């Protein structure tokens, strides 16, 4: 089985980054074909991009994508250029997204997608809407507590 983990930043300081590094290292040690797809962003607050990252971290291959800042009213949405096409071509059996901001976008890559949300986030869980059944429209999105 091949699992591709997608995270905005990797091999940089931070809780999500540490979690992804540990999970992928352990999966690799257990024999899973694992890869990390991350941007070239080192510090999101200062919007600091870097080059010269390692291609392999703890035995796990890492693929980098240039990041662009997309401004949405009241929000900065980092977009990794070329990510969706790369995922579609990756042969991944599962895509594991480590962000509440772009996980839903990754579904367009065609592989089953798992999302890990930060503990402070109230995730929105979605499922496909059957437009022929209007009664589904109201129940297509449900909010769950992070502690539920």
C-alpha positions in Angstrom: 0.0 0.0 0.0 1.2 3.5 -0.9 0.3 6.4 1.4 1.1 10.0 0.5 1.0 12.5 3.3 0.3 16.1 2.4 1.3 18.9 4.7 2.0 22.6 4.1 5.4 22.5 5.9 7.7 19.6 6.6 11.2 19.3 8.1 10.5 22.7 9.8 9.5 23.6 13.4 5.9 22.9 14.5 3.5 20.5 16.0 1.9 19.2 12.7 5.3 19.0 11.2 6.6 16.9 14.1 3.6 14.6 14.0 3.8 14.0 10.2 7.5 13.3 10.5 6.9 10.7 13.3 4.0 9.0 11.6 5.7 8.7 8.3 8.9 7.4 9.9 7.0 4.7 11.7 5.0 3.7 8.7 8.2 3.4 6.6 9.8 1.3 9.4 6.8 -1.0 9.3 7.1 -1.6 5.6 4.5 0.9 4.2 5.4 2.7 0.9 5.1 6.3 2.2 6.0 9.7 0.8 5.5 13.2 1.9 4.3 16.1 -0.3 5.0 19.5 1.1 5.5 23.1 0.0 8.7 25.1 0.1 7.3 27.3 2.9 9.4 27.3 6.0 7.6 29.9 8.1 4.0 30.8 7.3 3.9 33.8 9.6 6.7 35.6 7.8 5.9 33.8 4.5 9.5 32.6 4.3 10.1 30.1 1.5 13.4 28.1 1.3 15.3 25.9 -1.0 17.9 23.2 -0.3 15.5 20.9 1.7 16.5 17.3 1.9 14.9 14.9 -0.6 14.7 12.1 2.1 14.0 12.7 5.8 14.3 9.7 8.2 14.2 7.4 5.2 11.0 8.9 3.8 11.0 10.6 0.3 9.8 14.2 0.3 8.6 16.0 -2.7 8.4 19.8 -2.6 6.0 22.1 -4.4 6.3 25.9 -4.8 3.6 27.7 -2.7 1.6 30.7 -3.7 -0.3 33.0 -1.4 -4.0 33.1 -2.4 -5.8 35.9 -0.6 -9.4 35.2 0.3 -11.3 37.8 2.3 -10.2 37.4 5.9 -7.9 34.4 5.1 -4.6 33.5 3.4 -4.9 30.2 1.6 -1.5 28.7 0.7 -1.7 26.8 -2.6 0.9 24.3 -3.6 1.4 24.6 -7.4 1.2 21.3 -9.2 0.1 19.3 -6.1 -3.2 17.9 -7.5 -1.6 16.7 -10.7 1.2 15.1 -8.8 -1.2 13.3 -6.5 -3.2 12.0 -9.4 -0.1 10.6 -10.9 1.4 9.3 -7.6 -0.2 5.9 -7.5 -1.3 6.5 -3.9 -3.8 4.1 -2.4 -4.5 6.7 0.3 -3.8 10.4 0.6 -3.5 11.6 4.2 -4.0 15.4 4.4 -2.7 17.1 7.5 -4.6 20.4 7.3 -8.2 21.6 7.8 -7.6 24.2 5.0 -7.1 22.2 1.9 -7.9 18.6 2.7 -11.2 18.7 0.8 -9.4 19.9 -2.4 -7.3 16.8 -2.4 -10.3 14.6 -3.1 -10.0 15.7 -6.7 -6.8 13.6 -7.0 -9.0 10.5 -7.1 -7.6 8.5 -4.2 -9.4 7.9 -0.9 -8.5 10.8 1.5 -8.0 10.9 5.2 -7.8 14.2 7.1 -6.1 14.9 10.3 -7.3 18.1 11.9 -5.6 20.1 14.7 -7.2 19.6 18.1 -8.6 23.1 18.1 -10.4 22.8 14.9 -14.0 21.8 14.5 -13.8 19.8 11.3 -16.5 19.9 8.6 -17.2 16.4 7.4 -18.7 16.2 3.9 -20.0 13.5 1.7 -21.2 13.6 -1.9 -24.6 15.2 -2.4 -27.1 13.4 -4.5 -28.7 16.3 -6.3 -31.7 14.2 -7.3 -32.7 13.9 -3.6 -33.4 17.4 -2.2 -33.7 15.9 1.3 -30.0 15.1 1.2 -29.0 18.8 0.7 -29.6 19.7 4.3 -27.7 16.8 5.7 -24.7 16.8 3.5 -22.5 18.7 5.9 -22.3 18.0 9.6 -20.2 19.6 12.3 -18.5 17.5 14.8 -16.6 18.5 17.9 -12.9 17.7 18.0 -13.6 15.8 21.2 -16.5 13.8 19.8 
